[in-house]
């Protein structure tokens, strides 16, 4: 399925269940934004970035993971670790992961 900003933005802050080799973990979508189109022809989608926050363990490596969400269904997305927070926010989620759509 091809997602747009309009489809994903309402789910900002929601929890996704991610299937990993260590079992299922919960990631919270903390940011969704369009990226610059640069010189993409009109026929191509506008690139999107989804940023997720997750627990300290397990730490996910770059890989394809199955994401489950009650409104968006089951999706397989390539996920990349991008940041470790210096201190845990109120949610206790320290790690950040990005999913890019181009």
N, CA, C and O atoms as CSV, one atom per row, in Angstrom:
chain,resi,resn,atom,element,x,y,z
A,1,UNK,N,N,0.829,-1.173,0.000
A,1,UNK,CA,C,0.000,0.000,0.000
A,1,UNK,C,C,0.882,1.248,0.000
A,1,UNK,O,O,1.899,1.292,0.693
A,2,UNK,N,N,0.501,2.245,-0.764
A,2,UNK,CA,C,1.214,3.506,-0.816
A,2,UNK,C,C,0.535,4.494,0.126
A,2,UNK,O,O,-0.639,4.822,-0.049
A,3,UNK,N,N,1.275,4.963,1.120
A,3,UNK,CA,C,0.727,5.887,2.106
A,3,UNK,C,C,1.071,7.325,1.763
A,3,UNK,O,O,2.075,7.606,1.109
A,4,UNK,N,N,0.213,8.229,2.219
A,4,UNK,CA,C,0.444,9.663,2.071
A,4,UNK,C,C,0.520,10.292,3.458
A,4,UNK,O,O,0.160,9.670,4.458
A,5,UNK,N,N,0.989,11.523,3.501
A,5,UNK,CA,C,1.039,12.255,4.755
A,5,UNK,C,C,-0.364,12.368,5.366
A,5,UNK,O,O,-0.530,12.223,6.577
A,6,UNK,N,N,-1.352,12.623,4.537
A,6,UNK,CA,C,-2.725,12.766,5.028
A,6,UNK,C,C,-3.235,11.479,5.686
A,6,UNK,O,O,-4.020,11.543,6.631
A,7,UNK,N,N,-2.805,10.329,5.204
A,7,UNK,CA,C,-3.226,9.055,5.783
A,7,UNK,C,C,-2.503,8.745,7.088
A,7,UNK,O,O,-3.082,8.138,7.989
A,8,UNK,N,N,-1.244,9.159,7.194
A,8,UNK,CA,C,-0.425,8.788,8.344
A,8,UNK,C,C,-0.466,9.802,9.485
A,8,UNK,O,O,-0.382,9.416,10.651
A,9,UNK,N,N,-0.594,11.079,9.173
A,9,UNK,CA,C,-0.544,12.123,10.201
A,9,UNK,C,C,-1.565,11.930,11.324
A,9,UNK,O,O,-1.232,12.209,12.476
A,10,UNK,N,N,-2.786,11.470,11.053
A,10,UNK,CA,C,-3.736,11.283,12.153
A,10,UNK,C,C,-3.299,10.235,13.183
A,10,UNK,O,O,-3.852,10.177,14.281
A,11,UNK,N,N,-2.314,9.413,12.831
A,11,UNK,CA,C,-1.859,8.350,13.723
A,11,UNK,C,C,-0.590,8.720,14.489
A,11,UNK,O,O,0.011,7.877,15.156
A,12,UNK,N,N,-0.192,9.978,14.388
A,12,UNK,CA,C,0.953,10.472,15.147
A,12,UNK,C,C,0.686,10.238,16.637
A,12,UNK,O,O,-0.382,10.584,17.143
A,13,UNK,N,N,1.641,9.661,17.320
A,13,UNK,CA,C,1.492,9.358,18.743
A,13,UNK,C,C,0.928,7.982,19.018
A,13,UNK,O,O,0.916,7.541,20.168
A,14,UNK,N,N,0.462,7.291,17.991
A,14,UNK,CA,C,-0.114,5.973,18.228
A,14,UNK,C,C,0.970,4.900,18.291
A,14,UNK,O,O,2.109,5.096,17.869
A,15,UNK,N,N,0.561,3.763,18.836
A,15,UNK,CA,C,1.474,2.637,19.055
A,15,UNK,C,C,1.328,1.609,17.934
A,15,UNK,O,O,0.219,1.269,17.522
A,16,UNK,N,N,2.455,1.130,17.459
A,16,UNK,CA,C,2.529,0.060,16.470
A,16,UNK,C,C,3.178,-1.140,17.147
A,16,UNK,O,O,4.149,-0.981,17.887
A,17,UNK,N,N,2.659,-2.328,16.906
A,17,UNK,CA,C,3.278,-3.557,17.401
A,17,UNK,C,C,4.177,-4.073,16.287
A,17,UNK,O,O,3.728,-4.278,15.159
A,18,UNK,N,N,5.451,-4.284,16.612
A,18,UNK,CA,C,6.444,-4.688,15.621
A,18,UNK,C,C,6.926,-6.093,15.947
A,18,UNK,O,O,7.291,-6.390,17.085
A,19,UNK,N,N,6.921,-6.952,14.935
A,19,UNK,CA,C,7.372,-8.334,15.092
A,19,UNK,C,C,8.877,-8.382,14.824
A,19,UNK,O,O,9.335,-8.024,13.739
A,20,UNK,N,N,9.637,-8.827,15.822
A,20,UNK,CA,C,11.097,-8.894,15.714
A,20,UNK,C,C,11.563,-10.306,16.044
A,20,UNK,O,O,10.769,-11.152,16.455
A,21,UNK,N,N,12.855,-10.554,15.861
A,21,UNK,CA,C,13.423,-11.855,16.225
A,21,UNK,C,C,13.370,-12.084,17.734
A,21,UNK,O,O,13.402,-13.226,18.194
A,22,UNK,N,N,13.290,-11.000,18.501
A,22,UNK,CA,C,13.232,-11.091,19.967
A,22,UNK,C,C,11.797,-11.104,20.478
A,22,UNK,O,O,11.573,-11.057,21.688
A,23,UNK,N,N,10.821,-11.168,19.573
A,23,UNK,CA,C,9.421,-11.134,19.961
A,23,UNK,C,C,8.787,-9.814,19.529
A,23,UNK,O,O,9.381,-9.047,18.772
A,24,UNK,N,N,7.592,-9.565,20.011
A,24,UNK,CA,C,6.884,-8.344,19.634
A,24,UNK,C,C,7.256,-7.207,20.581
A,24,UNK,O,O,7.346,-7.388,21.796
A,25,UNK,N,N,7.471,-6.023,19.987
A,25,UNK,CA,C,7.722,-4.825,20.787
A,25,UNK,C,C,6.789,-3.720,20.307
A,25,UNK,O,O,6.228,-3.798,19.214
A,26,UNK,N,N,6.633,-2.705,21.125
A,26,UNK,CA,C,5.793,-1.567,20.771
A,26,UNK,C,C,6.667,-0.377,20.432
A,26,UNK,O,O,7.583,-0.028,21.176
A,27,UNK,N,N,6.370,0.242,19.293
A,27,UNK,CA,C,7.017,1.487,18.886
A,27,UNK,C,C,5.942,2.553,18.751
A,27,UNK,O,O,4.843,2.285,18.265
A,28,UNK,N,N,6.269,3.761,19.184
A,28,UNK,CA,C,5.336,4.877,19.076
A,28,UNK,C,C,5.773,5.791,17.943
A,28,UNK,O,O,6.935,6.192,17.882
A,29,UNK,N,N,4.846,6.126,17.041
A,29,UNK,CA,C,5.171,7.053,15.961
A,29,UNK,C,C,5.216,8.467,16.540
A,29,UNK,O,O,4.202,8.989,17.003
A,30,UNK,N,N,6.405,9.081,16.509
A,30,UNK,CA,C,6.600,10.396,17.127
A,30,UNK,C,C,6.751,11.522,16.112
A,30,UNK,O,O,6.738,12.695,16.486
A,31,UNK,N,N,6.893,11.186,14.841
A,31,UNK,CA,C,6.990,12.224,13.811
A,31,UNK,C,C,6.646,11.603,12.462
A,31,UNK,O,O,6.981,10.449,12.192
A,32,UNK,N,N,5.982,12.371,11.634
A,32,UNK,CA,C,5.721,11.998,10.237
A,32,UNK,C,C,5.822,13.274,9.422
A,32,UNK,O,O,5.191,14.277,9.755
A,33,UNK,N,N,6.613,13.244,8.353
A,33,UNK,CA,C,6.796,14.454,7.554
A,33,UNK,C,C,7.143,14.107,6.115
A,33,UNK,O,O,7.714,13.057,5.817
A,34,UNK,N,N,6.778,15.027,5.240
A,34,UNK,CA,C,7.189,14.919,3.848
A,34,UNK,C,C,8.614,15.420,3.723
A,34,UNK,O,O,9.021,16.345,4.424
A,35,UNK,N,N,9.361,14.811,2.835
A,35,UNK,CA,C,10.738,15.221,2.553
A,35,UNK,C,C,10.765,15.998,1.243
A,35,UNK,O,O,9.844,15.875,0.436
A,36,UNK,N,N,11.800,16.789,1.020
A,36,UNK,CA,C,11.869,17.572,-0.221
A,36,UNK,C,C,11.814,16.670,-1.459
A,36,UNK,O,O,12.410,15.593,-1.487
A,37,UNK,N,N,11.102,17.125,-2.457
A,37,UNK,CA,C,10.958,16.359,-3.702
A,37,UNK,C,C,12.198,16.460,-4.584
A,37,UNK,O,O,12.434,15.613,-5.445
A,38,UNK,N,N,12.985,17.505,-4.357
A,38,UNK,CA,C,14.150,17.795,-5.200
A,38,UNK,C,C,13.711,17.819,-6.659
A,38,UNK,O,O,12.870,18.641,-7.024
A,39,UNK,N,N,14.238,16.967,-7.484
A,39,UNK,CA,C,13.879,17.016,-8.915
A,39,UNK,C,C,13.049,15.800,-9.337
A,39,UNK,O,O,13.116,15.377,-10.491
A,40,UNK,N,N,12.278,15.243,-8.420
A,40,UNK,CA,C,11.443,14.096,-8.767
A,40,UNK,C,C,10.386,14.484,-9.789
A,40,UNK,O,O,9.743,15.523,-9.644
A,41,UNK,N,N,10.196,13.676,-10.811
A,41,UNK,CA,C,9.111,13.945,-11.765
A,41,UNK,C,C,7.749,13.847,-11.073
A,41,UNK,O,O,7.623,13.181,-10.046
A,42,UNK,N,N,6.750,14.497,-11.622
A,42,UNK,CA,C,5.411,14.536,-11.037
A,42,UNK,C,C,4.818,13.151,-10.798
A,42,UNK,O,O,4.028,12.981,-9.869
A,43,UNK,N,N,5.168,12.180,-11.591
A,43,UNK,CA,C,4.599,10.845,-11.462
A,43,UNK,C,C,5.062,10.086,-10.226
A,43,UNK,O,O,4.504,9.037,-9.904
A,44,UNK,N,N,6.071,10.595,-9.530
A,44,UNK,CA,C,6.616,9.927,-8.349
A,44,UNK,C,C,6.000,10.515,-7.086
A,44,UNK,O,O,5.667,11.699,-7.037
A,45,UNK,N,N,5.854,9.686,-6.079
A,45,UNK,CA,C,5.289,10.124,-4.801
A,45,UNK,C,C,6.236,11.086,-4.088
A,45,UNK,O,O,7.440,11.087,-4.345
A,46,UNK,N,N,5.694,11.887,-3.209
A,46,UNK,CA,C,6.504,12.747,-2.353
A,46,UNK,C,C,7.103,11.872,-1.261
A,46,UNK,O,O,6.361,11.162,-0.582
A,47,UNK,N,N,8.422,11.896,-1.067
A,47,UNK,CA,C,9.043,11.057,-0.041
A,47,UNK,C,C,8.518,11.399,1.353
A,47,UNK,O,O,8.239,12.558,1.660
A,48,UNK,N,N,8.390,10.376,2.183
A,48,UNK,CA,C,7.914,10.524,3.555
A,48,UNK,C,C,8.918,9.927,4.519
A,48,UNK,O,O,9.628,8.977,4.190
A,49,UNK,N,N,8.967,10.494,5.713
A,49,UNK,CA,C,9.768,9.956,6.808
A,49,UNK,C,C,8.855,9.736,8.008
A,49,UNK,O,O,8.125,10.639,8.417
A,50,UNK,N,N,8.902,8.530,8.566
A,50,UNK,CA,C,8.208,8.216,9.814
A,50,UNK,C,C,9.275,7.987,10.867
A,50,UNK,O,O,10.232,7.248,10.634
A,51,UNK,N,N,9.118,8.609,12.016
A,51,UNK,CA,C,10.058,8.430,13.114
A,51,UNK,C,C,9.322,7.752,14.263
A,51,UNK,O,O,8.241,8.182,14.664
A,52,UNK,N,N,9.925,6.689,14.784
A,52,UNK,CA,C,9.342,5.916,15.873
A,52,UNK,C,C,10.264,5.946,17.080
A,52,UNK,O,O,11.484,6.038,16.945
A,53,UNK,N,N,9.674,5.868,18.243
A,53,UNK,CA,C,10.404,5.778,19.493
A,53,UNK,C,C,10.148,4.401,20.070
A,53,UNK,O,O,9.032,3.886,20.009
A,54,UNK,N,N,11.209,3.799,20.639
A,54,UNK,CA,C,11.069,2.448,21.167
A,54,UNK,C,C,11.829,2.244,22.455
A,54,UNK,O,O,12.586,3.115,22.883
A,55,UNK,N,N,11.627,1.081,23.083
A,55,UNK,CA,C,12.284,0.784,24.355
A,55,UNK,C,C,13.788,0.590,24.182
A,55,UNK,O,O,14.291,0.396,23.076
A,56,UNK,N,N,14.480,0.648,25.305
A,56,UNK,CA,C,15.937,0.501,25.297
A,56,UNK,C,C,16.372,-0.869,24.787
A,56,UNK,O,O,17.393,-0.990,24.110
A,57,UNK,N,N,15.606,-1.882,25.108
A,57,UNK,CA,C,15.906,-3.233,24.628
A,57,UNK,C,C,14.617,-3.888,24.168
A,57,UNK,O,O,13.572,-3.647,24.771
A,58,UNK,N,N,14.647,-4.691,23.146
A,58,UNK,CA,C,15.812,-4.987,22.306
A,58,UNK,C,C,16.100,-3.826,21.351
A,58,UNK,O,O,15.201,-3.072,20.981
A,59,UNK,N,N,17.351,-3.702,20.967
A,59,UNK,CA,C,17.729,-2.699,19.983
A,59,UNK,C,C,17.616,-3.334,18.605
A,59,UNK,O,O,18.234,-4.363,18.331
A,60,UNK,N,N,16.830,-2.718,17.751
A,60,UNK,CA,C,16.625,-3.259,16.412
A,60,UNK,C,C,17.740,-2.814,15.476
A,60,UNK,O,O,18.233,-1.689,15.569
A,61,UNK,N,N,18.126,-3.694,14.588
A,61,UNK,CA,C,19.094,-3.366,13.549
A,61,UNK,C,C,18.313,-3.010,12.286
A,61,UNK,O,O,17.107,-3.248,12.210
A,62,UNK,N,N,18.994,-2.445,11.307
A,62,UNK,CA,C,18.310,-2.141,10.047
A,62,UNK,C,C,17.841,-3.436,9.430
A,62,UNK,O,O,18.630,-4.354,9.209
A,63,UNK,N,N,16.549,-3.508,9.151
A,63,UNK,CA,C,15.971,-4.733,8.612
A,63,UNK,C,C,14.527,-4.459,8.207
A,63,UNK,O,O,14.007,-3.367,8.438
A,64,UNK,N,N,13.894,-5.436,7.613
A,64,UNK,CA,C,12.471,-5.374,7.308
A,64,UNK,C,C,11.721,-5.963,8.488
A,64,UNK,O,O,12.028,-7.068,8.935
A,65,UNK,N,N,10.731,-5.226,8.999
A,65,UNK,CA,C,9.934,-5.669,10.137
A,65,UNK,C,C,8.455,-5.558,9.792
A,65,UNK,O,O,8.044,-4.683,9.031
A,66,UNK,N,N,7.672,-6.453,10.360
A,66,UNK,CA,C,6.229,-6.409,10.206
A,66,UNK,C,C,5.658,-5.519,11.300
A,66,UNK,O,O,5.879,-5.759,12.487
A,67,UNK,N,N,4.918,-4.484,10.889
A,67,UNK,CA,C,4.271,-3.533,11.783
A,67,UNK,C,C,2.774,-3.814,11.766
A,67,UNK,O,O,2.184,-3.973,10.697
A,68,UNK,N,N,2.160,-3.875,12.934
A,68,UNK,CA,C,0.706,-3.997,13.047
A,68,UNK,C,C,0.144,-2.742,13.691
A,68,UNK,O,O,0.668,-2.249,14.690
A,69,UNK,N,N,-0.930,-2.233,13.102
A,69,UNK,CA,C,-1.619,-1.056,13.642
A,69,UNK,C,C,-3.121,-1.258,13.436
A,69,UNK,O,O,-3.539,-1.707,12.369
A,70,UNK,N,N,-3.942,-0.930,14.449
A,70,UNK,CA,C,-5.371,-1.199,14.325
A,70,UNK,C,C,-6.049,-0.514,13.136
A,70,UNK,O,O,-6.982,-1.073,12.561
A,71,UNK,N,N,-5.602,0.674,12.760
A,71,UNK,CA,C,-6.238,1.393,11.648
A,71,UNK,C,C,-5.520,1.196,10.312
A,71,UNK,O,O,-6.149,1.268,9.255
A,72,UNK,N,N,-4.212,0.949,10.352
A,72,UNK,CA,C,-3.425,0.843,9.121
A,72,UNK,C,C,-3.169,-0.586,8.693
A,72,UNK,O,O,-2.669,-0.826,7.594
A,73,UNK,N,N,-3.505,-1.540,9.549
A,73,UNK,CA,C,-3.314,-2.940,9.207
A,73,UNK,C,C,-1.883,-3.402,9.389
A,73,UNK,O,O,-1.111,-2.810,10.143
A,74,UNK,N,N,-1.546,-4.462,8.689
A,74,UNK,CA,C,-0.206,-5.067,8.764
A,74,UNK,C,C,0.608,-4.610,7.567
A,74,UNK,O,O,0.177,-4.721,6.419
A,75,UNK,N,N,1.807,-4.090,7.861
A,75,UNK,CA,C,2.710,-3.589,6.831
A,75,UNK,C,C,4.120,-4.110,7.107
A,75,UNK,O,O,4.503,-4.288,8.263
A,76,UNK,N,N,4.878,-4.349,6.061
A,76,UNK,CA,C,6.296,-4.689,6.207
A,76,UNK,C,C,7.085,-3.463,5.754
A,76,UNK,O,O,7.016,-3.054,4.595
A,77,UNK,N,N,7.845,-2.879,6.704
A,77,UNK,CA,C,8.596,-1.666,6.427
A,77,UNK,C,C,10.069,-1.862,6.770
A,77,UNK,O,O,10.405,-2.492,7.773
A,78,UNK,N,N,10.942,-1.315,5.928
A,78,UNK,CA,C,12.366,-1.291,6.217
A,78,UNK,C,C,12.592,-0.215,7.276
A,78,UNK,O,O,12.201,0.940,7.107
A,79,UNK,N,N,13.229,-0.621,8.365
A,79,UNK,CA,C,13.397,0.237,9.532
A,79,UNK,C,C,14.879,0.391,9.838
A,79,UNK,O,O,15.635,-0.580,9.804
A,80,UNK,N,N,15.288,1.622,10.137
A,80,UNK,CA,C,16.693,1.924,10.413
A,80,UNK,C,C,16.817,2.624,11.761
A,80,UNK,O,O,16.094,3.587,12.018
A,81,UNK,N,N,17.727,2.158,12.636
A,81,UNK,CA,C,17.966,2.906,13.874
A,81,UNK,C,C,18.639,4.234,13.531
A,81,UNK,O,O,19.559,4.276,12.713
A,82,UNK,N,N,18.174,5.326,14.164
A,82,UNK,CA,C,18.731,6.635,13.829
A,82,UNK,C,C,19.204,7.440,15.026
A,82,UNK,O,O,19.957,8.397,14.848
A,83,UNK,N,N,18.785,7.086,16.264
A,83,UNK,CA,C,19.130,7.951,17.390
A,83,UNK,C,C,18.869,7.230,18.708
A,83,UNK,O,O,17.933,6.440,18.831
A,84,UNK,N,N,19.719,7.522,19.689
A,84,UNK,CA,C,19.479,7.073,21.058
A,84,UNK,C,C,19.357,8.329,21.912
A,84,UNK,O,O,20.287,9.133,21.977
A,85,UNK,N,N,18.218,8.494,22.562
A,85,UNK,CA,C,17.989,9.681,23.400
A,85,UNK,C,C,18.913,9.653,24.610
A,85,UNK,O,O,19.187,8.588,25.164
A,86,UNK,N,N,19.393,10.825,25.018
A,86,UNK,CA,C,20.289,10.916,26.174
A,86,UNK,C,C,19.547,10.570,27.465
A,86,UNK,O,O,20.119,9.943,28.358
A,87,UNK,N,N,18.306,10.965,27.569
A,87,UNK,CA,C,17.490,10.637,28.736
A,87,UNK,C,C,16.137,10.146,28.263
A,87,UNK,O,O,15.644,10.556,27.212
A,88,UNK,N,N,15.553,9.278,29.037
A,88,UNK,CA,C,14.261,8.721,28.656
A,88,UNK,C,C,13.159,9.745,28.874
A,88,UNK,O,O,13.061,10.324,29.955
A,89,UNK,N,N,12.324,9.977,27.858
A,89,UNK,CA,C,11.165,10.831,28.066
A,89,UNK,C,C,10.155,10.126,28.964
A,89,UNK,O,O,10.390,8.994,29.384
A,90,UNK,N,N,9.051,10.770,29.259
A,90,UNK,CA,C,8.037,10.210,30.160
A,90,UNK,C,C,7.554,8.839,29.710
A,90,UNK,O,O,7.124,8.036,30.539
A,91,UNK,N,N,7.617,8.558,28.409
A,91,UNK,CA,C,7.155,7.273,27.894
A,91,UNK,C,C,8.145,6.145,28.179
A,91,UNK,O,O,7.787,4.974,28.057
A,92,UNK,N,N,9.389,6.476,28.559
A,92,UNK,CA,C,10.405,5.455,28.782
A,92,UNK,C,C,11.002,4.919,27.495
A,92,UNK,O,O,11.771,3.958,27.531
A,93,UNK,N,N,10.668,5.514,26.356
A,93,UNK,CA,C,11.165,5.046,25.068
A,93,UNK,C,C,12.421,5.825,24.706
A,93,UNK,O,O,12.384,7.048,24.576
A,94,UNK,N,N,13.530,5.115,24.546
A,94,UNK,CA,C,14.832,5.746,24.339
A,94,UNK,C,C,15.315,5.747,22.896
A,94,UNK,O,O,15.947,6.705,22.452
A,95,UNK,N,N,15.024,4.694,22.175
A,95,UNK,CA,C,15.595,4.527,20.847
A,95,UNK,C,C,14.681,5.099,19.783
A,95,UNK,O,O,13.459,5.101,19.935
A,96,UNK,N,N,15.286,5.591,18.692
A,96,UNK,CA,C,14.523,6.138,17.584
A,96,UNK,C,C,14.817,5.330,16.326
A,96,UNK,O,O,15.953,4.939,16.058
A,97,UNK,N,N,13.765,5.099,15.575
A,97,UNK,CA,C,13.871,4.349,14.306
A,97,UNK,C,C,13.155,5.121,13.215
A,97,UNK,O,O,12.156,5.793,13.467
A,98,UNK,N,N,13.679,5.018,11.991
A,98,UNK,CA,C,13.070,5.719,10.869
A,98,UNK,C,C,12.640,4.744,9.804
A,98,UNK,O,O,13.321,3.757,9.524
A,99,UNK,N,N,11.484,5.040,9.209
A,99,UNK,CA,C,10.976,4.340,8.030
A,99,UNK,C,C,10.842,5.398,6.945
A,99,UNK,O,O,10.188,6.420,7.153
A,100,UNK,N,N,11.458,5.162,5.787
A,100,UNK,CA,C,11.404,6.111,4.683
A,100,UNK,C,C,10.592,5.527,3.538
A,100,UNK,O,O,10.721,4.350,3.203
A,101,UNK,N,N,9.757,6.364,2.947
A,101,UNK,CA,C,9.039,6.014,1.729
A,101,UNK,C,C,9.505,6.972,0.645
A,101,UNK,O,O,9.433,8.191,0.805
A,102,UNK,N,N,9.987,6.407,-0.468
A,102,UNK,CA,C,10.422,7.289,-1.553
A,102,UNK,C,C,9.814,6.840,-2.852
A,102,UNK,O,O,10.057,7.454,-3.892
